[in-house]
Amino acid sequence: MRRVRAAVTGAPGAPFTVRDADLEGPRAHEVLVRMTAVGICHTDLGMRDSWPPRLTPMVFGHEGTGRIRAVGAEVTGLAPGDRVCLTFASCGTCDQCAADHPAYCRAAQAHNLSGGRADGTTPLSLDGTPLYGGFFGQSSFATYAVVHERGVVKVPDALPDAVAAPLGCSGQTGAGTVLNRLRPDPGSSLVVLGAGAVGLSALMAAVAVGCDPVVAVDPVASRRDLAIALGAGAALAPGDGLVAALRDLTGGGAHHCVETTGCPQMARRAVGALRPRGDVALLGLGGEVTFDVMGLLAKGVRVHGVIEGDSDPARFIPELVRLYERGLFPLDRLVTTFPFEDIGAAEAAMGDGGVVKPVLTFA
């Protein structure tokens, strides 16, 4: 057992409380990672607020980065000292994993959202009793994490912690939606609804591959300004007349829309802003969305539900690192850092819209 500091949620919706806990060493196909940074994602907060009471107390966190301290007996290709980015877990054996679509792993629920490992155990304990974890295969709101080798991707030593951490979820979710699923042609138009970390990652990817125009929509003025600075041709506030304005800016309708807010009304606006045979990608974790089916049929709209950017992290995260190194994916411009112990302040800053991507750093 190793003593760690972890942000523990004692009940659904309860605030994070940093406490001492115990962590097992890695099993045969796991690695032990000393965390250096972890991003806070809306998924952490939304899942915390709706988490089953029977799976509490719980440790969340799924955008971690750090260095490997120890490896299991059957781990290959990884060694102590390796700098790594942590990402979602997958089984590696189902048809979706075999087809390089691990985000749609048949066993994703057990590996990512069961409160522990796929076999029902948790490597964490609190005062001698089980502490649920394994969130997205990592639970990286802690000074150390035990992670399956499939959820670990090596990254360069020179890559800043504040960049490496968000690559594991928000960076690859937004960018992967554009690069892996929509695959826009240069010169095609793309609209992003919601200029948070996921939306702005999509925007940066669209700019990198030559989409024109790229338009962002967000109610927060500072985020609209950031979208323009990152290469958007225009940034609008939502409201009456939005669909007409988007159609005008994109020459009769966008080729592609990326909806990140999870708001049903914005999803319908995304469809309304498309040209015939356009694509809409739905990324937000919202409720049910109803569409006018005749409207979809008449326009030939393609609706994509996308998780984790439909990414194979072992391939795609290094691709994003190369884009960052070339100055084409400036993820650092989205980040504000906070000490790990100030997780409550980081959450509050994210909640009021003043911070796009809070990243917690470990001393």
ABEGO torsion letter per residue (X at the ends): XBBBBBBBBABBGBBBBBBBBBBBBBBAABBBBBBABBBBBAAAAAAAAABBAAAOBBBBEABBBEBBABBBAABBGBBBGBBBBBBBBBAGABAAAAAGBAAABAAAAAAAAAGEBAAGBBABBBGGBBBBBGBGGAGABBABBBBBAAABBBBBAABBAAAAAAAABAAAAAAAAAAAAAGBBBGBBBBBBEABAAAAAAAAAAAAAGBOBBBBBBABAAAAAAAAAAGBABBBBBEBGAAAAAAAAAGGEBABBBBAAGBAAAAAAAAAABBBGBBBBBABBBBBBBBBAAAAAAAGBBBBBBBGGGBBAAAAAAAAAAAAAAGABBAAAABBBBBAAAAAAAAAAAAAGABABBBBBBX
